[in-house]
Structure formats: structure tokens, C-alpha cells
Amino acid sequence: MKSLTLFKFGGSSVEHYHVKTKRGAYRSLKEMVLSGYSIFSLWLFRHQARKELLKRPDHLLKDMGLTREEVEQEAKKLFWQKGIY
């Protein structure tokens, strides 16, 4: 496993720390943290939405254009797997 190499380009705040990516580009540490937070938020949303869909009665699922079988299949997916929404 390669170690993380930080490059400082002036200043003392986190925006001034950059990481060299595999392709040789530099990304700010702040950008990488925000990107990770966005991914985590999406995964959390998927997990919560799938749990909520399971609680809905069939007549509401029908109003949303979904069947119980589709919802159960969706609920079996792991949080990082893209779904029907």
C-alpha cells in the first residue's frame, strides 16, 4: 500500500494541502474530504430510502409505480449499489 503524500502550496489551512493522484494530478485535501462526505451521504440516503420503502403499504407503492416485489429486490441491494431511483 502506498503512503499518502501531501504537498503544501503556501498558507496553513487545509485548502493548501494537496494530494498527488495516481494520474499525476493534484487534488486539494479539502476537495477529497468533501467528495468522501458526498459519497457517504449518498450511501446513507440509499440505505434509509430502501428501509422506508419496505414500510410502505402496497397501495402507496402502487401509487409510486412500484410493486412489492420490486421494493423487496431493491431492499436486498447493498448501500453502495445504484437503485431504481
NORMO-V158162 format. One record per residue. RES is the residue in one small letter. OMEGA is omega as a letter, one per 20 degrees, with the letter a starting at -180 (* if undefined). D_LAST is the distance of its C-alpha to the last C-alpha in Angstrom with 1 decimal. Layout:
res/omega/d_last
RES/OMEGA/D_LAST
RES/OMEGA/D_LAST
//
This chain:
res/omega/d_last
m/r/35.7
k/r/36.4
s/r/37.1
l/r/35.3
t/r/37.6
l/r/37.5
f/a/39.2
k/r/40.5
f/r/41.0
g/r/43.1
g/a/42.3
s/a/41.5
s/a/37.9
v/r/34.8
e/a/34.0
h/r/37.0
y/a/36.1
h/r/34.5
v/r/33.4
k/a/34.3
t/a/31.4
k/a/31.9
r/r/32.2
g/r/34.8
a/r/32.9
y/r/33.2
r/r/30.3
s/r/31.1
l/r/30.7
k/r/29.0
e/a/26.4
m/r/25.7
v/r/25.5
l/r/23.0
s/r/20.9
g/r/21.0
y/r/20.2
s/r/17.0
i/r/15.9
f/r/17.0
s/r/15.2
l/r/11.7
w/r/12.7
l/r/14.0
f/a/10.9
r/a/8.9
h/a/12.2
q/a/12.7
a/r/9.5
r/r/10.1
k/a/13.7
e/r/13.3
l/r/11.5
l/a/14.5
k/a/16.8
r/r/15.9
p/a/18.5
d/a/18.0
h/r/18.9
l/r/16.1
l/r/13.5
k/r/15.4
d/r/15.1
m/a/11.3
g/a/11.8
l/r/11.2
t/r/14.1
r/a/15.4
e/r/15.5
e/a/11.8
v/r/11.2
e/r/14.2
q/r/13.1
e/a/9.8
a/r/12.3
k/a/14.6
k/r/12.7
l/a/14.2
f/a/12.9
w/a/13.1
q/r/11.3
k/a/8.0
g/a/5.5
i/a/3.8
y/*/0.0
//
